[in-house]
């Protein structure tokens, strides 16, 4: 039984009530939905945990298991609406980047104080003073942020619609291609049944130059698209010859060490640790370690 998924007032748990829904208030304490309904029979009430005056709209559905994280997220959302300056708002400062970083540090300090109940009165006074001094700028940036959010939302919706159109187009192209192949097979069978020609001639007459599939054409016209007006054509690369491995020529300007093929037969591996199963699966063997040691030893003779 998970204690964190338990209402602290009525002690109902997820184990006893799988449909239990917990709500968190502004002071970071939680209650189940039934306890919230009972608590707010009147318009306002106090938090059962800390006595903070609350209203019903101060409660929201719990998203995180850790209430500290839940509280900090709620505080950050509230404070960011007030401390909503942008980097370009500091362009008039002697050192814009430094001023902006100091502003962000101040924002994090305020969030930390409120989330951890540190210097609450002083922090709240500071927030109220900032709101009064920057009231116009806060409203101006709120409008900008709202426009940016609407733009991002519209972009996401447009990408979603375009994705749905691509999927529908691909499904249609795939269906057409399957129907085309089925018709070709039926035509071939009809000719084999009714024609007086030989089988080889009939099969040869049905062989055609292989064309790009309809599904492939759909990918060319939809997946590789920069925008609604511009399309990037597919590039067909010519096949190249297969890679041929050439052993590395190692010149040590002296006697050549024994090759890997004779190391085991000559007893060179008697003092080499045996490779384990996992090491062999990765391509390691005793011969590799021994050959490397011998190459280094022979090279050291002439350095």
C-alpha positions in Angstrom: 0.0 0.0 0.0 1.4 3.4 -1.0 1.2 5.8 1.9 1.7 8.8 -0.4 -1.5 8.0 -2.2 -3.6 8.5 0.9 -5.9 11.3 2.0 -4.5 12.6 5.3 -7.9 13.5 6.6 -10.2 10.5 5.9 -7.2 8.0 5.5 -8.7 6.6 2.2 -6.0 5.0 0.1 -5.7 3.9 -3.5 -5.8 0.4 -2.3 -9.3 0.7 -0.9 -10.5 3.1 -3.5 -8.8 2.8 -6.9 -10.7 5.8 -8.2 -9.3 8.0 -5.4 -8.5 11.5 -6.7 -6.3 13.7 -4.6 -6.2 17.5 -4.8 -3.4 19.8 -3.6 -3.9 23.3 -2.2 -1.7 26.4 -2.4 0.1 25.5 0.8 1.2 22.2 -0.5 -1.2 19.9 1.4 -3.5 17.4 -0.1 -7.1 16.2 0.4 -9.3 13.7 -1.5 -12.2 15.0 -3.6 -14.8 14.0 -0.9 -13.0 15.8 1.9 -12.7 18.9 -0.3 -16.4 18.8 -0.9 -17.1 18.5 2.8 -14.6 21.2 3.7 -16.2 23.7 1.4 -19.8 23.4 2.4 -19.2 27.0 3.3 -17.5 29.5 0.9 -14.2 29.4 2.7 -12.3 27.2 5.1 -8.9 26.5 6.6 -6.4 23.9 5.6 -6.7 20.9 8.0 -2.9 20.6 8.0 -1.6 24.1 8.6 -4.7 26.3 9.1 -4.0 28.5 6.0 -7.2 30.2 4.9 -8.3 28.6 1.6 -11.0 28.9 -1.1 -12.2 26.1 -3.3 -10.3 27.3 -6.4 -7.1 27.0 -4.4 -7.2 23.3 -4.9 -6.1 21.5 -8.1 -5.6 17.9 -9.1 -2.4 16.3 -7.9 0.1 15.7 -10.7 3.3 14.7 -9.0 3.8 12.2 -6.2 6.2 14.5 -4.3 4.2 17.3 -2.7 7.3 19.5 -2.6 7.6 19.3 -6.3 3.9 19.9 -6.7 4.1 23.0 -4.5 7.1 24.4 -6.3 5.5 23.9 -9.7 2.4 25.8 -8.6 4.5 28.6 -7.1 6.7 28.9 -10.2 3.6 29.1 -12.5 2.2 32.0 -10.3 5.5 33.9 -10.0 6.5 33.6 -13.6 3.3 35.5 -14.6 4.6 38.4 -12.5 8.3 38.2 -13.2 7.8 37.9 -16.9 10.6 40.1 -18.2 12.3 39.0 -21.4 16.0 39.2 -22.3 15.3 42.1 -24.7 13.9 44.2 -21.8 17.5 44.5 -20.5 18.9 45.9 -23.8 19.3 49.3 -22.3 21.5 48.1 -19.4 25.3 48.5 -19.6 25.7 44.7 -19.5 22.4 43.2 -20.7 23.3 39.6 -20.3 24.6 40.1 -16.7 21.5 42.0 -15.8 19.2 39.3 -17.2 21.1 36.6 -15.4 20.8 38.5 -12.1 17.1 38.9 -12.8 16.7 35.1 -13.3 18.7 34.4 -10.2 16.4 36.7 -8.2 13.4 34.8 -9.7 14.8 31.5 -8.5 15.5 32.9 -5.1 11.9 34.0 -4.7 10.6 30.6 -5.8 12.9 28.9 -3.4 11.8 31.1 -0.5 8.1 30.5 -1.1 8.5 26.8 -1.7 10.5 26.3 1.5 8.8 28.8 3.7 11.9 31.0 4.0 11.5 34.8 4.8 7.9 34.6 3.5 6.8 38.1 4.7 9.8 39.8 3.2 9.5 37.8 -0.1 5.8 38.6 -0.4 6.4 42.3 0.2 9.1 42.2 -2.5 6.7 40.6 -5.0 4.0 43.2 -4.3 6.5 46.1 -4.6 7.7 44.6 -7.9 4.1 44.3 -9.2 3.4 48.0 -8.4 6.7 49.2 -10.0 6.4 47.1 -13.2 2.6 47.0 -13.7 2.6 48.3 -17.2 5.6 46.1 -18.3 4.0 43.0 -16.7 0.8 43.5 -18.7 2.7 44.2 -21.9 4.8 41.0 -21.6 1.7 39.0 -20.6 0.2 40.0 -24.0 3.4 39.0 -25.8 3.6 35.7 -24.0 0.0 35.0 -24.8 0.6 35.7 -28.5 3.7 33.5 -28.4 1.7 30.6 -26.8 -1.1 31.0 -29.3 1.5 30.9 -32.2 3.2 27.8 -30.8 -0.2 26.2 -30.3 -1.3 27.0 -33.8 2.0 25.6 -35.1 1.5 22.3 -33.2 -2.1 22.0 -34.5 -0.9 22.7 -38.0 1.8 20.0 -37.7 -0.8 17.6 -36.3 -3.2 18.2 -39.2 -0.3 17.8 -41.7 0.7 14.6 -40.0 -2.9 13.3 -40.3 -3.0 14.3 -44.0 0.3 12.4 -44.6 -0.9 9.3 -42.9 -4.2 9.4 -44.8 -2.3 9.9 -48.1 0.1 7.1 -47.3 -2.8 4.7 -46.4 -4.5 5.7 -49.7 -1.4 5.2 -51.7 -0.7 1.8 -50.1 -4.3 0.7 -50.8 -4.0 1.8 -54.4 -0.7 -0.1 -54.8 -2.2 -3.3 -53.3 -5.2 -3.0 -55.6 -2.9 -2.4 -58.6 -0.9 -5.5 -57.8 -4.0 -7.5 -57.3 -5.3 -6.5 -60.8 -2.0 -7.4 -62.4 -2.1 -10.8 -60.8 -5.7 -11.3 -61.9 -4.8 -10.3 -65.5 -1.9 -12.7 -65.5 -4.1 -15.6 -64.3 -6.8 -14.8 -66.9 -4.2 -14.8 -69.7 -2.7 -18.1 -68.4 -6.2 -19.7 -68.5 -7.6 -18.3 -71.7 -4.5 -17.5 -73.9 -3.1 -20.0 -76.4 0.5 -18.7 -75.9 3.1 -20.5 -74.0 3.6 -19.8 -70.3 7.0 -18.1 -70.8 5.5 -15.7 -73.5 2.6 -14.8 -71.2 4.8 -14.1 -68.2 7.2 -12.1 -70.4 4.4 -10.0 -71.7 3.3 -9.1 -68.2 6.8 -8.1 -67.1 7.2 -4.3 -67.1 9.8 -1.9 -66.2 9.9 -1.6 -62.4 8.5 1.8 -61.3 8.7 3.6 -58.0 5.7 2.5 -55.8 2.8 4.8 -55.1 3.8 4.7 -51.5 7.3 5.9 -52.4 5.8 8.7 -54.5 3.7 9.7 -51.5 6.8 9.9 -49.3 8.5 12.1 -51.9 5.6 14.6 -52.0 4.8 14.8 -48.3 7.6 13.7 -46.0 10.3 15.7 -47.7 8.4 19.0 -47.6 9.8 22.2 -46.3 6.5 24.1 -46.4 3.2 24.1 -48.3 4.8 25.7 -51.4 8.2 24.0 -51.6 9.1 20.3 -52.0 12.5 18.7 -51.8 12.9 16.0 -54.5 14.3 12.6 -53.6 17.9 12.0 -54.6 18.6 8.5 -56.0 22.2 7.5 -55.4 24.1 5.1 -57.6 25.2 1.8 -56.0 28.9 1.7 -55.2 31.1 -1.4 -55.0 31.3 -3.2 -51.7 34.1 -2.2 -49.3 37.1 -4.4 -49.4 39.1 -4.7 -46.2 42.9 -4.3 -46.5 45.0 -5.3 -43.5 47.0 -2.4 -41.9 50.6 -2.6 -42.9 52.7 -2.3 -39.8 56.4 -1.4 -40.3 58.7 -1.7 -37.2 62.0 -1.6 -39.1 63.2 -4.8 -37.6 62.2 -8.5 -37.2 58.6 -9.3 -37.7 56.6 -10.6 -34.7 54.8 -13.9 -35.1 51.4 -13.6 -36.8 48.1 -14.4 -35.0 47.7 -17.7 -36.8 50.8 -19.3 -35.1 50.5 -17.8 -31.6 48.6 -20.7 -30.1 50.6 -23.4 -31.7 53.9 -21.9 -30.6 52.7 -21.6 -27.0 52.6 -17.8 -26.9 49.2 -17.8 -25.2 50.2 -19.8 -22.2 50.6 -16.6 -20.1 47.6 -14.8 -21.6 44.3 -14.6 -19.7 41.6 -16.6 -21.4 38.8 -14.6 -23.0 35.4 -15.0 -21.3 32.2 -15.8 -23.2 31.0 -12.2 -23.2 34.4 -10.9 -24.4 34.4 -13.4 -27.3 30.9 -12.3 -28.2 32.3 -8.8 -28.6 35.1 -10.0 -30.8 38.0 -10.2 -28.3 40.3 -13.2 -28.2 43.6 -14.1 -26.6 45.4 -13.8 -29.9 44.6 -10.1 -30.2 46.1 -9.3 -26.8 49.2 -11.4 -27.4 49.7 -10.0 -30.9 49.5 -6.4 -29.6 52.0 -7.1 -26.8 54.4 -8.7 -29.3 54.2 -5.8 -31.7 54.9 -3.4 -28.9 57.9 -5.5 -27.7 59.4 -5.8 -31.2 58.9 -2.1 -31.9 60.6 -1.1 -28.6 63.8 -2.8 -29.8 64.4 -0.1 -32.5 63.0 3.1 -30.8 
